[in-house]
Amino acid sequence: MRLVGREGVLCIDDTVSRQKLRRDLRTPDSFWGAYFFAPELFKKKFANPLTPISLAEFLSTGRDIKIEISRPHPEIPCVTFSVSNIDVGHGFCFAREGSGWTLGDLLGCG
């Protein structure tokens, strides 16, 4: 939770609050719990065209992981992960908050 800003994290056109993210990470059958920790449950309950596999499955089954750093805006660095055997990547963008960095956006969240 150290990287989550005071207001939470942007997700498409909404914000996931710190409280919801904290609660969901402790709940395997929530979107965020399954995305990070329960790949089989994510596949059954939450997979969609935008996010067809969880980050957990992506990292455990992906081969030849590549990391790309981009800046869609000069003040917003993003990190995107891609692998040779899966077409969809995963990534995170960051934003300045005070004197540090927080997650500014979760790419591909639902």
Kinemage of the C-alpha trace (Angstrom):
@kinemage 1
@onewidth
@group {chain A} dominant
@subgroup {mainchain}
@vectorlist {calphas} color= white
{ca met a 1} P 0.000 0.000 0.000
{ca arg a 2} L 3.065 2.195 0.171
{ca leu a 3} L 2.738 3.026 -3.539
{ca val a 4} L -0.979 3.871 -3.354
{ca gly a 5} L -1.697 7.597 -3.209
{ca arg a 6} L -3.980 9.281 -0.689
{ca glu a 7} L -6.888 9.329 -3.159
{ca gly a 8} L -6.312 5.791 -4.417
{ca val a 9} L -5.424 4.637 -7.932
{ca leu a 10} L -6.978 5.548 -11.278
{ca cys a 11} L -8.621 2.705 -13.147
{ca ile a 12} L -9.980 3.597 -16.598
{ca asp a 13} L -12.565 6.293 -15.752
{ca asp a 14} L -12.859 5.686 -12.018
{ca thr a 15} L -10.675 5.759 -8.900
{ca val a 16} L -10.128 2.742 -6.648
{ca ser a 17} L -9.840 4.101 -3.108
{ca arg a 18} L -7.059 3.028 -0.761
{ca gln a 19} L -9.638 1.400 1.503
{ca lys a 20} L -11.229 -0.621 -1.309
{ca leu a 21} L -7.861 -1.691 -2.685
{ca arg a 22} L -6.645 -2.737 0.792
{ca arg a 23} L -9.849 -4.709 1.435
{ca asp a 24} L -9.865 -6.316 -2.021
{ca leu a 25} L -6.223 -7.399 -1.833
{ca arg a 26} L -7.156 -9.414 1.260
{ca thr a 27} L -10.163 -10.982 -0.489
{ca pro a 28} L -9.212 -13.616 -3.090
{ca asp a 29} L -12.614 -13.523 -4.815
{ca ser a 30} L -12.442 -9.776 -5.490
{ca phe a 31} L -11.063 -8.393 -8.758
{ca trp a 32} L -7.827 -7.125 -7.175
{ca gly a 33} L -7.322 -10.160 -4.935
{ca ala a 34} L -7.713 -12.491 -7.908
{ca tyr a 35} L -5.656 -10.254 -10.240
{ca phe a 36} L -2.612 -10.332 -7.960
{ca phe a 37} L -2.974 -13.649 -6.087
{ca ala a 38} L -5.622 -16.064 -7.483
{ca pro a 39} L -5.139 -16.612 -11.226
{ca glu a 40} L -7.625 -19.490 -11.618
{ca leu a 41} L -10.366 -17.515 -9.895
{ca phe a 42} L -9.526 -14.452 -11.985
{ca lys a 43} L -9.841 -16.507 -15.175
{ca lys a 44} L -13.274 -17.858 -14.156
{ca lys a 45} L -14.782 -14.723 -12.663
{ca phe a 46} L -13.087 -11.585 -14.013
{ca ala a 47} L -11.279 -12.269 -17.300
{ca asn a 48} L -12.443 -9.948 -20.094
{ca pro a 49} L -11.122 -8.768 -23.471
{ca leu a 50} L -9.193 -5.906 -21.842
{ca thr a 51} L -7.669 -8.088 -19.111
{ca pro a 52} L -7.870 -11.730 -20.247
{ca ile a 53} L -5.396 -13.024 -17.640
{ca ser a 54} L -4.311 -11.972 -14.183
{ca leu a 55} L -0.954 -10.461 -13.404
{ca ala a 56} L -0.219 -13.557 -11.303
{ca glu a 57} L -0.785 -15.884 -14.283
{ca phe a 58} L 1.058 -13.542 -16.642
{ca leu a 59} L 4.172 -13.529 -14.456
{ca ser a 60} L 4.070 -17.267 -13.705
{ca thr a 61} L 3.534 -18.473 -17.290
{ca gly a 62} L 5.154 -15.712 -19.341
{ca arg a 63} L 8.462 -16.377 -21.061
{ca asp a 64} L 11.159 -13.888 -21.986
{ca ile a 65} L 9.746 -11.031 -19.913
{ca lys a 66} L 10.535 -7.602 -21.341
{ca ile a 67} L 10.074 -4.352 -19.478
{ca glu a 68} L 9.430 -1.128 -21.352
{ca ile a 69} L 9.414 2.299 -19.759
{ca ser a 70} L 7.463 4.993 -21.560
{ca arg a 71} L 6.245 8.501 -20.840
{ca pro a 72} L 2.810 9.170 -22.336
{ca his a 73} L 3.142 12.561 -20.659
{ca pro a 74} L 6.475 14.104 -19.532
{ca glu a 75} L 5.495 13.790 -15.870
{ca ile a 76} L 3.917 10.316 -16.055
{ca pro a 77} L 6.309 7.361 -16.396
{ca cys a 78} L 4.740 3.996 -17.193
{ca val a 79} L 6.180 0.506 -16.950
{ca thr a 80} L 4.789 -2.142 -19.306
{ca phe a 81} L 5.603 -5.838 -19.117
{ca ser a 82} L 5.401 -8.074 -22.183
{ca val a 83} L 6.276 -11.712 -22.785
{ca ser a 84} L 6.962 -13.749 -25.892
{ca asn a 85} L 4.140 -16.279 -25.406
{ca ile a 86} L 1.187 -14.049 -24.387
{ca asp a 87} L -0.256 -11.309 -26.600
{ca val a 88} L -1.558 -9.048 -23.822
{ca gly a 89} L 0.856 -7.126 -21.600
{ca his a 90} L 0.419 -5.644 -18.138
{ca gly a 91} L 1.605 -2.341 -16.773
{ca phe a 92} L 1.490 0.468 -14.283
{ca cys a 93} L 1.881 4.228 -14.522
{ca phe a 94} L 3.222 6.438 -11.762
{ca ala a 95} L 2.510 9.968 -10.589
{ca arg a 96} L 4.276 12.430 -8.312
{ca glu a 97} L 2.660 12.850 -4.929
{ca gly a 98} L 4.472 15.159 -2.565
{ca ser a 99} L 8.146 14.266 -2.665
{ca gly a 100} L 7.600 10.673 -3.813
{ca trp a 101} L 5.982 8.496 -6.454
{ca thr a 102} L 2.707 6.602 -6.265
{ca leu a 103} L 0.749 4.400 -8.645
{ca gly a 104} L -1.010 6.851 -10.909
{ca asp a 105} L -2.879 4.388 -13.087
{ca leu a 106} L -3.385 0.650 -13.306
{ca leu a 107} L -3.354 -0.293 -16.975
{ca gly a 108} L -5.897 -2.875 -18.048
{ca cys a 109} L -7.891 -2.881 -14.828
{ca gly a 110} L -11.560 -3.705 -14.769
